[in-house]
Amino acid sequence: MRHLNLGYYLLCFSPLLSANVYYLVSALVRSDDWLLPIVASTITHTVIIAVQVCGLTLYLMGYKKKEMEAKKLPFLKLFTILLILWGFLVSWFAIGFYYVDVIPWSMEYGVRKLTVWDHLMFATWALKGILWIASGLVFTITSYIFKRP
């Protein structure tokens, strides 16, 4: 399969992959320990980030080889809008939840202090959203450049 198509499909289906892997891992990791689910969540986010980076790299490699001229990508505008909206939602939720709820919660008396794993979990969560926004913008820019004569 061509680089462009593989990267395109990896990026378009990464939100579904992310949700499925996240729910699978959270169903498998049931523990009384508070740290294990946070570590599992952070690792899950990191794996999805790796998939996103691979997809974006393959897409840009295919774009550089001008594979886009040979074949029109299906539903490009729809996936562009969905990726950007999903990225904003994920980033807003991760950043908003972290700064609005978790930090004040950790400052209460008798509550555990935040660890590096807490910060990493929310940082990787927000980074996933930022990469989805970037992917949608890359789709928009590349499709606009190829439409010009």
N, C-alpha and C positions, 0 to 999 in steps of 0.2 A: 504494500500500500504506500502511496506517496506520503511524504513528510507533511505536507500541508493538510491533507485530509485526516491523517492520524492525529495530528496536533489539534485540529479543529474539533474532532469528535471527542478527544480526551478533555478538552476544555468545556465543551458543551454538556457533557455528561458527568463532569466532576462534581456538581452539586448533588446529583442523585447518588453518586458513589460515596460522597462525603456523608450524606444522611444515612445511607445503608450501613456503612462501616461503623459510623458513630453509634447507631442503635445496636448493632451486633456486639460491639465491644462493651457498651454499657450494660447489655443483657448478660454478657459472659463474666464481667467483673463485678461481682457482688461481694462486698467486703465490709466488715465493721471498721476497718482501718480507713481513716479519712484521706490518707495520702495515695493509696493505690488507685482509686478512680480518677484522681487528678493527674497522676502520671500517665495512666492509660489514655485519658482524654488528650493530653499534650502530645503523646506519641501518635495518636490517631490524626490530630491536626497536622502534625509534621509530615506524616505519610501523604496526606491529601495535598499539602503544599508542594511536596516533591512531584506528585502527579501533575499539578498545575504548572510547575516550572518546566517539566518535561514537555507537556502539551504546548506551552507557549514557545519553547525553544524549537520544537518540531514545526510548529506553524510558521515561525519566522524564518526557519531554514527553507521551508517550502516556498514561502513568499519571496525569499531572495533568489530562488531558482526559477521564479516566475511560473510556478505550477498553477497559480490561480487563473491565468489566462486560458489554460487548457480546459478547465472544468469549473463550472459554477457551483459554489457551495450551497447546499439546500438550507433554507430558512435562516439565512445569515442575519437579516435584520431582526427577526424574532429572537434568535438566541443572543444577539448583541444586547437588546433591550432587557431580556430576562437575566443575563449575566450581570449587567450593571445594577439592576434593581436588587437582585439577590445579594450582590456584593455590598451594596449600601445597607441592606437589612442586616446582614451578618455583622458587618463592622459596627453599625450603630448599636446593635444589641450587645456585642462584646464590650465595646467601650462604655456604652451607657450603663450596662449592668455592673461593670467593674467599678466605675467611678461613682455611680449613684448608690449602689447597694453594698458591695463587698468591702470597700475601704472603710466606710463608716461602721459597718458591722464588725470589722476586725479591731476597731478602736474601743468597742464596748468592753466593760469590765467582765472578766471571766470567759472571754472568747479567745480562741487561739489567734496568734499573730500570723500574718500572711507569710508564706514561704516563697522561695524562688520558684517552686513549681506552680504556685498560684499565679504569679506574674507571667510565667512562661505559658501557662494554659490560655490566659486571656490575650497575650501578645500573639500567639500562633493563631488563635481564633480570629483576631482582628486582621492579621496578615492574610489569612485565607480570603476574607472579604475584599481586602485591597487588591489582591491578585485577580479576583473575579472582575472587579471594576476595571483593572488594567487590561484584562483580556478582552472585555467588551469594547474598550476604547481602541485597542489594537485592531479588532475586527472592523470597527468603524473606519479607522484611518486607512487600513489596507484596502478595504472595499471602495473607498472614495478615490484613492490613488489609481486603482485599476479601471475605474469608470472614465477617468479623464483620457482624452486622446493622446 
